[in-house]
Amino acid sequence: MTKILVIGGGPGGYVAAIRAAQLGADVTLVEKDRLGGTCLNVGCIPTKALLHSAELFEEARKAGLINADVKADFGKVQARKETIVKQLVGGVRGLLSANKIRVINGAAVFTGKNTAAVNGETIPFEKAIIATGSLPASVPIPGVNLPPCIDSTGALSLQSVPQSMVVIGGGVIGVEMATVYAALGCKITIVEMLEEILPPLDREMTGLVRAQLVKKGIVIKTGAKVLSVAEDKTGAAVTIEQDGKQEAVSGEKVLVCVGRKSNTADLALDAAGIAADRGRVTVNNKQETNVPGVYAVGDCTGGSMLAHVAMTQGEIAAENAMGHSAVYDGRTNPSCVYTSPEAAGVGLTEEQAKKQNLDYKTGKFPLAANGKNLVMGGEGMVKIIAGKRYGEVLGLHIVGPRATDLIGVGALAIRLEATLDELISTIYAHPTIGESLREAALAAEGRAVHIPPGR
């Protein structure tokens, strides 16, 4: 029986452990903190729990169910989040137990190509899978460590809604946190060094998200460099430079969300001869490192830092460790932002299609023309990018209600090399947001039904 050591109990690690056990391996999983990793404990799940509560609160106002002066019970919102996290972490623990996986709580350190030390115990292994995830990146900004400054973990554990908050970083984490606290009454300012927020998304769709954030009262400053942070009577003053001019933006809290870095510093990779680039474990498309029998998955490789990527790579690593030949293909990897409305994309953006000099066409359908969207009070658009000659789906981008659920249709279309004709010939339920996918495909062919010609 193959002995496999999995280091890290987050999405990549626990999925790898389960898949390896399914294939007959004797698996030991080491986790130095909490099972479920960042995603379940201080990332995806708690963030989405807060976002859901904020969305319901916002929708209740829109639907006329509560008055504008009604305040959310933030203590209960946080308690609900903790209940969800506890249930899911317990579920992971149960799955590992059901698959007869030995779990050790401790920090693993490589001591050789086939050994690691955990809590003073030497763990021999035939194969190893590194899944140690990532940590919030630090930035060399004077004052960024002052008491009013928090990271995403701190933002998830606040016990009250701040009066105001400056968010440094307009990526997915920063924008999602801004969405939560803005909906609950916090005055938000987002400061982003790049020329636009949410860089992974199609630029046109990013514009739609930005417009909705501004409509909610969020101030967004792009192309702005943060120079320093200093405490003031509000909490903190963030000095920024934009268009050659300096100004101070104050907030009770300053949320620092400038990205994440691979969490490998304490693994002693050199002891096993494992190659890494600035802390990112180097792997090929089979998740193999340069050391035979050692694999790495998820954030610690420095690639796309998303839980669903880590899970997929975890399965691939486990299968290859057990003699199979699986390959990671990121073409169907969706990018999702749980704002209100949600945003999601998969495949090529229009900017990427242009950069690759592809002969393509687009189809766009505004959700203002979709009945279910109007019922839900949402806004947005569906955009399809397809090859001009054959109509093959190259990319799908959605801003609107349940975009992050619907994007799976686009991922499947790309995997199956589906064409616009195949999307059009599929029947979608009415009334649903999903109907808009067909309408966007029709629009790409110049024959959308529910918008006027030429739109």
C-alpha positions, -999 to +999 in steps of 0.1 A: +000+000+000+015+034-011+022+057+018+012+093+009+019+123+031-003+153+024+009+186+040-020+210+045-057+204+052-073+231+031-093+225-001-063+212-021-050+190+007-081+173+020-094+166-015-060+152-024-060+130+007-095+117+000-088+110-036-056+091-028-075+071-002-101+062-027-074+048-049-060+026-021-033+047-006-023+048+031-027+085+037-015+108+065-026+144+064-008+170+085-025+204+093-008+229+116-040+250+122-076+241+113-089+216+088-105+234+059-076+258+056-081+295+047-111+288+025-134+273+051-121+292+082-111+327+071-117+329+034-143+317+009-170+304+032-171+330+060-169+358+034-198+344+014-218+339+046-214+376+054-221+385+018-253+365+017-266+382+049-257+416+034-274+407+002-306+397+020-305+429+040-301+449+008-328+430-010-353+434+019-348+472+016-353+471-022-384+450-019-399+473+006-399+448+034-379+470+058-375+507+062-342+525+054-335+532+091-336+495+101-301+483+113-288+448+108-280+427+140-243+422+132-238+400+161-263+375+148-248+378+113-214+368+127-229+340+148-246+326+117-213+327+098-195+308+127-222+281+127-218+276+089-180+274+092-182+250+122-205+227+103-184+226+071-151+220+090-168+192+109-179+178+076-143+177+063-132+160+095-159+134+091-150+128+055-113+122+063-123+098+091-147+079+068-119+075+043-095+061+071-071+090+067-047+096+096-048+133+106-020+149+126-023+184+140+012+200+137+037+217+114+055+194+089+091+201+080+109+181+053+140+163+066+148+144+033+134+133+000+112+107+017+108+120+053+092+148+072+092+157+109+059+165+127+058+173+164+091+155+168+079+124+150+096+113+117+070+105+091+084+083+062+065+085+029+067+072-006+048+101-021+041+136-008+016+163-018+023+198-006-009+219-001+001+246+023-019+274+007-011+311+011-009+340+035-019+376+031+010+395+015+026+424+033+033+458+018+062+482+027+038+511+035+047+532+065+020+529+092+003+498+077+008+479+110-010+505+132-040+493+153-067+506+129-053+485+100-067+450+095-063+422+070-091+401+055-091+378+085-096+408+108-124+421+086-142+387+090-141+389+128-151+425+135-178+426+162-195+458+149-199+476+116-173+505+114-186+539+105-161+541+077-134+520+061-106+525+036-099+494+015-063+492+001-066+470-029-093+466-055-089+429-061-116+403-054-111+402-016-111+439-012-142+445-034-161+416-017-154+430+018-163+465+006-196+451-006-204+435+027-197+465+049-212+491+025-245+471+025-245+473+063-240+510+064-202+516+064-188+544+043-163+527+020-134+541-001-114+516-023-079+526-033-064+506-061-029+512-077-039+498-111-061+517-136-091+494-129-105+472-101-109+434-105-082+428-131-092+391-138-125+401-153-134+412-188-129+450-188-164+458-200-179+437-173-156+453-147-171+487-157-206+474-149-195+462-115-178+495-108-208+515-118-230+494-094-205+499-065-204+536-071-243+536-072-242+521-037-221+550-024-187+533-026-159+557-036-133+541-059-099+557-065-079+538-092-044+546-104-038+557-068-006+549-049-008+546-011+021+565+005+015+561+042-010+554+070-012+575+102-036+575+131-061+603+134-093+612+153-114+591+129-091+560+132-066+564+104-057+587+076-044+570+044-023+594+023-025+586-014-011+600-047-034+601-077-028+620-109+002+637-094-017+650-064-017+639-028-047+636-005-056+620+028-086+596+030-098+588+066-115+557+079-123+541+112-106+510+098-081+504+071-085+471+053-053+460+036-060+436+008-030+436-016-028+400-025-015+368-011+018+349-011+026+312-011+029+297+024+061+276+021+087+294+042+086+269+071+086+237+051+124+234+046+120+226+009+157+226+005+161+196+027+141+176+001+157+193-029+123+208-039+127+237-064+108+269-057+107+304-072+104+331-045+086+306-022+063+293-050+067+256-055+076+248-091+053+222-108+043+210-142+008+204-155+007+171-137+014+189-104+048+172-102+078+190-086+114+184-097+116+157-070+101+124-082+071+114-061+066+149-046+036+170-058+023+205-050-012+220-055-031+252-050-019+285-037+015+273-027+024+269-064+017+306-069-007+300-098-044+308-098-052+312-060-087+298-060-102+270-039-117+252-069-083+252-086-067+237-055-093+210-053-089+201-090-051+200-087-054+180-055-073+153-074-048+154-102-018+151-079-034+122-060-042+103-092-007+108-105+008+097-072-011+065-076+001+058-111-025+075-132-017+102-158-039+133-152-032+168-164-044+202-152-061+223-178-071+257-167-093+267-196-124+260-177-113+277-145-140+304-137-132+337-119-160+347-096-166+379-076-195+378-050-204+414-052-240+426-056-247+420-084-223+390-088-197+389-115-181+358-131-162+349-162-146+318-178-125+314-209-111+344-228-119+380-221-124+403-250-090+418-242-073+384-244-091+376-277-078+408-292-043+403-279-043+368-295-055+383-328-084+359-329-113+364-354-142+366-329-176+380-324-195+389-293-231+386-281-245+408-253-278+407-236-287+433-209-304+418-179-328+448-178-347+428-205-349+396-183-381+391-163-365+371-135-338+397-131-364+424-127-382+404-101-349+400-082-341+437-085-307+430-101-288+446-129-261+435-153-254+418-186-244+385-202-216+386-228-204+357-250-172+356-270-172+331-299-151+323-329-164+341-360-161+311-384-174+282-364-192+299-335-172+280-308-176+294-273-143+311-263-155+330-232-186+337-212-189+367-188-218+375-165-227+404-142-260+398-125-279+377-100-265+342-095-237+348-120-213+326-100-237+297-103-245+302-140-209+304-150-206+266-149-226+266-181-198+285-198-171+262-184-190+232-197-194+248-231-157+255-234-148+219-222-172+204-248-162+228-275-198+239-278-210+263-304-235+292-304-259+270-323-258+244-295-265+270-268-293+284-289-309+250-296-310+242-258-342+250-240-339+271-209-366+274-182-387+306-180-385+328-160-348+324-151-316+344-154-303+314-174-325+324-204-301+353-209-273+329-219-294+318-249-303+354-257-266+364-256-258+335-280-287+347-302-273+383-301-239+370-313-257+357-343-276+389-348-311+375-339-318+382-302-355+380-296-360+401-264-340+432-273-345+455-303-324+449-335-290+464-334-285+463-296 
